[in-house]
Amino acid sequence: MIGGPAGSTVASQLANSPKHPKVLLLEAGGLNSDHDLRVDGQRWLTFQNKNMNWGYKTAPQEHCNNREIDYSRGLGMGGSSAINFGVYSVGAQDDYEEWARVVGDDAYRWKNIQSRYKALETFHGDLPAGIDSKYASPRPENHGSSGPLHVGFASEWEQDLPPLLDVFEQAGFPLNPDHNSGNPLGMSVLINSSYKGVRSTAADFLKPQPENLKIITNAPVQRLVLDGKKAVGVESNGQKYYASKEIVMCAGSLEGPRILMHSGIGPAKQLEQFNIPVTLDVPAIGQGLRDHTFVPLVNTRVENSTYRRNFYGDEKAMATALDQWRKDGSGPWSKFACELGIGWFKLQNLTASDEFKALPEDEQRYLMQETVPHYEILTHFPIHWFIPGFAQEALNYSCLLVFLFNAQTRGEVILQSSDPSVPLKFDPKFLAHPFDRRAAIESLRDAFRIAKYDAYTKDNVLELAGPKSDSDEDLLEYWRQNISSSWHMTGTIKMGKKGDTDAAVDSDFRFIGIEGLRVADMSVVPVLANCHVQAVAYVTGATCAEKLIKEYSLDHLSAMI
């Protein structure tokens, strides 16, 4: 296992099941135990900590001006939940209906997935004083109240957030009172993986640590230990750890294929190229890589429209705020960039396009489902931390991020060394598919309905980032030059039905062809859900744990994992 959202959930739920089996969790990185790493308003900076990030880049992207793009992955307890941006969104109920259809298992239908989401979370739905409930009014039946993951709304919002949501509504983007109801369509207030100024991570699932759960950190797994075609253990730092029942690998879409390939499991041609003995030829390993991407629209704003420059432009103010946060989790570090606007929308121009009509019928049908969006807009992103040399006088700004969803490109991760410490080559092939290019153009063009709306532009002073025009050519070139990964890597050890040529695991997470091995993380998820996928990773782990607990009768019979 790895101590990210999926792995921590599997480990916690197995260890805390009624029969308390022995569970070993191996984590490649450290404990990430410094409380200062949990500052809510600094969630945007944690990924820059080299001790908490694998530090990956993509291969040069042919359709993005040959740029190498940041491909950050979390390292240490909490995994990527320790370095992500705290967006807690579950996607569309039709995402899960499609997952269930693809793998032929009702365990993935929305009603079953939602029950697991509710068990995972403790939802805090209180709004700041004076905030109208039209911006957020979640229904209790859609949320949990006793789970280990604390999620909800920031206790204080920046002054320009409610007025901006009003402008969205005026521009024809309807408000959605709860983006985690199963229908994300509309403009919402972000549900965060944080509470009272403190961000939540997957490490919270392991506190208090059960006596029957052993955690070993700084233990990267190099390969599986195999007895024929049975996985009996794992090798880390020259030491072997053996399992009495099963191994559950939760290493993610980039690391999981590496471990398998160096164990002789994967595309035979790649393994033979680096003289790795082939135990099982599985061409699907490393294929099917999917991701979400985004570009920013940034404008400086008139004086007093925001107070960001007063805070971000004053080192003393930020230091004082950190002292306040350390006392009780309050203050500016629990306000600035802690509550965002977020919305998901459909694109009629996209579904009317030739590129859409050229898609397979199943994909067209899925994209036309009632709750499936075609793109996302996010507001109040602190872009100044991501642009080198951002001028202090420009800190009063507005940033909108436009996200590309449902990309049809399937990238790959490829073996490039016989040394298991060498990362694979990561090639997501952004914008390689004609539909993706059309979706990028139409999403950015639709976002202009707000970005060029009079009630929004009246407060603009200077455009810092945006396309030259709304022509197809200029919109696409803006994507090519400014595209970033959302770090939602999915699908490289894909789940499917037995007999599916692109499937490597079955719907019970069993690796097909290797006994004693399951894979439970975003690498197996066959549908890239329309959300920021940390929540999907959690529920994937919970689903695997549920199946293991039932299979081994851990809820009522003695068993050991």
N, C-alpha and C positions, 0 to 999 in steps of 0.2 A: 504494500500500500504506500501511498504518499499522503502527507497530511494536508491536502487541499480540501475543497468542499466535498467532493465525492468520497475521497478516502477517509476523511475524518467522520463523515456521516456513517459510512459502513462500519468503521471501527467502533464508534460510539454505540450504535444501535445493536451490534452483535454483542459487545461487552456488557451492555446493560440489559440484554434480554434475560428472561427469568432464570435460565440455567447457567448464566455467566460463564460462557466458554472462554478459554484462554485465547487472547488476541495479541498479535505482535504487529506494530506499525513501524515501518522503516521510512524515515524522511531524509531526503537528500541534503537538506539545508539545516539551519539552526533553529533555535526556539522562537526567535522573533518576539521575545518576552518584554522588551522595553515598552512601558505604557505610553511613552511619547509617540510611539508608532501608531497610536490609535486616535490622534487628533483629527476630528472630523474634517475640519477645513483644510487640513494638510494631506488628505487622502490623495490629492492630485500630485503629490511630490514623492510619496513613498517608493514608487517604482524606480526612482533615481538612486536608491540605496543599492549599491552593487552586491552587497551581501544577501539581498532579498530578491535578486532578479537573475535569471539565467543569462540575460543579456543578449538574446538572439536578434538576428536580422534576417530578413528574407533574402533569397537570391535576387539579383537584379530583375526587375519586373519589366518584361518586354513591352507591355502595353501601357506602362506608366513611366515612360521616358527613361527606362533602365535604372530606375531608382531602387536602392536597397532601403527597405522600410522596417521601422522598429517592430519587433515581434516579441515583446516582453512576456515573460512567464514568471510567476511567483516561485520563489525558492525559500524553503523553511516552513515552519508550522503555520498553517493558514493557507499555504499555497498562493494561488493568484488572488484569493480573497484578501490577502494581506497587502497587495499592491494595486488592486483595482480601484475604480473610481466610485464605488459605493452605490451604484445603481442597482436597485432590487426590483426587477421586473420579471414576470413569469410568462409573458407572451400571450398568444391567442389560444382559446380552447380548441380551435380547429387545428392548431399545430399538433396537439396531442392526439386528436382523432386520426390525423394523418399518420402519426407515429404508430398507433395501434394497427392501422390498416396495413402499413408497410411490413410490419413484423408479425402480423396475425396474432396479436395478444391483447386482450381487453384490459390488462393491467396498466396499459399506457393511455387509456381513454381519459378524457378530462375529469370525469367525476372521481375516478380513482387517484389520478395525479393530484387533483385539488385537495383531496383529503390528506395526502402526504404533505403538501405544502402547508396546510393548516397545522399539522402536527409539528412541523419544523420551526414555526415562527411564534414569537410573541409580538403582536402588532400593537403599535402605539399610534393611535389615530388622532390624538389631540392636536388642534390647530392653535397657533399663537393668538393671543387676545386681539380682538378687533378684525380678524380675518373672516371673510364671508364664507359660509359653508358651500357656496356654489363652486368654489375652487377645489374642494375635496370633501366628499361625504361617503366614505366607504361603508358598506353594509357589513355588520358583524359576521353574518353567515359566510362571508367570503374570506375570513381571516382567522388565524389561530391566536390563542391567548396564553399558551403554556409551553411553547417550544424553546429551545436553547438559542435561537437566532433572533436578536432584537432588531426590529425594523420599524420604520415609520417616518414621520415628517420632522423636519428640523424645528426646534422650539422657537427660533427667531428667523425671519425672512428678510432678505434685502428689500429696500423700499420700492424698487422698481419692478419687482416680480408680479404682484397683483395687477398693476396697470398694464404690464406687458401681456399678461393673460387676457385682459380685456381687449387689447388691440388684436390679439389672435382671433378672439371671438368675433370682433367687428369685421375682420378680414375674411370671415367665412370658415374658420377652423373651430368647430364646436368644442365646448368643454366636456371633458369626461371626468366624472367625480371619483373614479377609481380605476387606474390602469391595470390593476391586478385582479379584476373581477372575472377574467376570462375573455373579456372584450376590450382590447386596448385602444380602439379607435377613438380619436379625439385628443384634445389638448388637456393634459393632466398636470398635477403637482407631483413631483417625483417621490416615490417611496424609496427611502434610503436604507441601506444595511448599517444603520447606526441608531443610537438613542442617547439623548442628553449629552450630545457633543462627543460621544465616544463611538468609534466605528466598531462594528462586529466583524469577526472573521471566523473561519472554520475552526480555529483553535478553541473557540468557545464551546464547541461540542464535546471537548475532552476534559472539561472542568466541571466538577472535580473528577480527577482521573481515577477510574475504577481500579481496584487492586489486581484484577485479572487482565488488565490492559497494560502491556509494556510498550513504551515508545523509545526508539533509538533514533537520535538525530545525527546529522552529518554522516548519513549512511546511504549514499547513492547506490542504486542497484545497477550492476553491470550486465547481468544476465540471469536467466532462470537456470535452476539445477534440474536436469531432466533425467528420468529413468525410462529410456525408450521414448515413448510418446506420452509420458505422464510427468507433469510438473510436480516435483517433490520439495522444492525449496528455491531460494534465491541466493545469489552471490553479491556481496557488497564489501568493497575494500579488502578483498582477499579472504573474507570470512563467509562461510555458508550457514544459512538459517533454514531449517527444515520445518515443513508444515505437517501436522498430524492429519489434517483433512484437506484443506484447499488453500490455494493462493488467490487472493483478489488483487489484481493489479489496477491501480488508480493513478497512473502516471501522466495521463493527458494525451492529447492528440499529437504532440511533438516528441515526448519522451517514451511513450508506450511503444511505438513502432521500433525505436532504437533498441529497447530491451529485448523485444521479440527477435529482431533481426540478428542481434549478437548472440541469441540463443539458438540460431539456426532455423528460425521460423519466419518466413516471409517470401518475397519474390526470389526464386532460385537463381535467376540470372544475376541479381544484385549480390546475393551472398557469395556465389561462385567467383564473382569478379574480385572479391576481397578474401578469397580462400577461407570462407566460413563454411564448415560442413553443414549441409542441408538436412535438417531433421524433418521439416514439413514445408513443402512448397505452397505458399499462400500468396498468390499474386495480388490479392486485395490489400495486403498490409501496406500502409503508407499512401494508398490512393484515396480519392474522395475528399480531400481537404477542402473545407468550406470556412468562410469567415464573413463578418460584416465589416464595412469600411465607411469612412466619413470624410467630409471636407468642411472647413469653417467659412463663415461669412462674418466679417469683423468691421465694426465702425466705431470710431471715437464719438463720444456723446457730449452734449452741452453740459456746462457746469451745473452741479447740484442735481443732475438727473440720477447720479449714483454717488456713493461714498467710497468707491473702491480705491481711488487714488489716495484718499486720506488715510486709508489703512495699509494697502500694499506698498504705498510709496513712502512709508515711515517705518524704518527699522525698529525704532523705539516702541512705537505703537504695537507692532507685531510681537516684540519681546514681552511687553507688558501683558498683552493678550494671552500669551502662552503661560505666563505665571497664573493668570486668572483661570485658565482652562485646567491647569494642574490642580487647582484648589477644588473646583466643583464642576468642571466640564462646561462652564458657561462662557459668555463673552464673544468677542468678534470671531474667534476661531471655531465657534459653533454656529456662526451666522453666515459669513462670507463664503460663497460657493458651496453652501451646505444644503440649500433648497433650490431646486431647479424646476424649470418648466420642461415638460417632455410630452411628445405627442406622436401618434402613429396615424397614417392616413393612406387612403387608396388613391390610385392614379388612373383616371379614365383614359387619358391619352396613352398610357402604357398598355392597358389591356386592349386598346383598339389598334395597336401597332402591328406591323408585319412581324416584328421580332417575337411578340407574344404569340401570335397565331402560328408561328413555326415551332413552338414548344410541343413536347409530347402531350397527349390529351390528359393524362393523369396530372401533370404539372399545371396545365391550364385550369383544370377543375379545382385543384388545391388553391391556386392563387385567387380564384373567384369566390372562395368560401367567405361567408359573412364576416367573420372576425379576423381574417388574415389581412394585415396591412401591406403596403408596398414600399413605404419608406418612413423614416422617423426624423423629427426635428427635436433638438435639445437646446435649451437656453441657459445662460449664465455660466457657461464653461469658462474657467479661468485661463484663457488662451495665452496670457502674458508669460506663463511659466513654460510655455512650449515653443516660443519664438525667440531665438537668440537675439540679444540686444534690444529687447522691447523697451521703448522709450518711456521714462517715468511720466512724462507729460501726457502720454496716451492711455494711462491707466483707467481713466473714466471711459469705458468702452462697453459695447454690447457685442456679444458673440453668439451666433447661432451655429450649431452643428447640423449638417444634413447627412443622414445615414442611408446607405444603399443596402436594401434587404433583398432576400430571395435570389441572390446571385446564382446563376446556373453554371458558372465555371467550377470545375473540379480540379483542384491543385493536387500536389503530391509532396511527400517527404521522402528523401532518397538517401540511401546509404552512401557514405563517401570515405569510409576508412574501416580498417579491421580493428581499430582501437575503439573500445566502447566508451571512452571518455570524450571522443570527438562527436560533436552534434551531427545530426543528419542535415542534409541540404533541404531548406524549406522554400518551396515554390508554390505559393497560393494562386499564381497566374491571374492576378487581379485584372479585371476588364477584358479578359481574353474572349469572352462569349458575346455575341452580338446583342443578346437580350440584356446583358449587364451594362453594356454601353448605352443602350436605349433607356434603361431604368435609371442610370446615373444622370443622363441628360434631363429626363422628365422629372425626376425628384428635385433636382436643383432648380429647374424652371418653376415647378409648383411652389417651392419655398420662396420664390420671388413675390408670391402673393402677400407674404408678410414682410419680406425684406425690402420691398419697394412700395409698401402701403404707406399712404400719406401720414397716418397717425403714428407710424413707426419712424419714417424718415425725417419727420419734423425735428427730431432731437439729434439727428446725425450731424457730425461736423466733418469728418474725413473718413473715407473708405480705406481700411488697412488691408483687407483681404476680400477678394471677390473676382468673378470672371469679367473679362473685358466687355462682353455683351451677352444677350440671351440667345445667340445663334447656337445651333447644334455644335458647330465646330469649336466655338469659344467655351461652351459649357463643358464639353468633353475634354478639351485641353486643360481646363482648370482642374478637373478630376485627376488627369494624368500627372499633373505637376504637384498636386497638393494632397493626394489621397493618403490616408493613414489607416492602419488596421485597428479594429476595435478589440483585438486580442480575444476573439470569440472562436478560436480554432476548434473545429469539429469534424468528426467523421472518418478518421484515418484507420480505424479498426471497426468497421461498420457492423451494426446489428442488422440482422435480417432473418428471413426464413431459410431453413435448410434447403440447399439446392440453389440459392441465389448466388450467382458468380461473384457479386461484389460484397458478400457478407462474410465476416470472419467470426462473429459470435452470434449465438441464438438469443431468443427473447428472454432467456433466463440468465444471460450474461456468460454462459459457458463458451469457452473458446472451442470452435469446431475443429476436431482432430487432435486436440491435446487434452488429456484427462487431468482433472485436478486444478484447472486454471480458469478463472473468470476475469473479465475486464469490465470495470464499472467506472466510467468517467465520460467526458465529452467526446472521446474518440469513438465511442460506440453509437452515439446518438445519430439516428438516420435522418432526422429532420432538423435543420438549423432553425430553431424557434425564433419568432419575431420579437426579440427582447435582448437585453443584456444578460448573458447566459449564466452568471454565477448561480442564479436560482435553479436553472436546469441542472447544473452540476450537483447541487445539493439533492434535488429530487431524484436524480439518477442513482446516487448513492443510497438514498432511502429505499428506492424500489428494489435494488439489489439486496439490501439487508433484509427487507421484508420477505423476499423469495428464499433467501438462505435460512432465515429463522423458521419459515414454514417447512422447508425441505428437510432440515435437520431436527425439527421438533424442538427447537430451543425455547419455545414458549411453554412446553409442558413435559418434555422428556430430556433426560441427561444426554448431553452430547458435547463434543469438543471440536473447535475450529482451529 
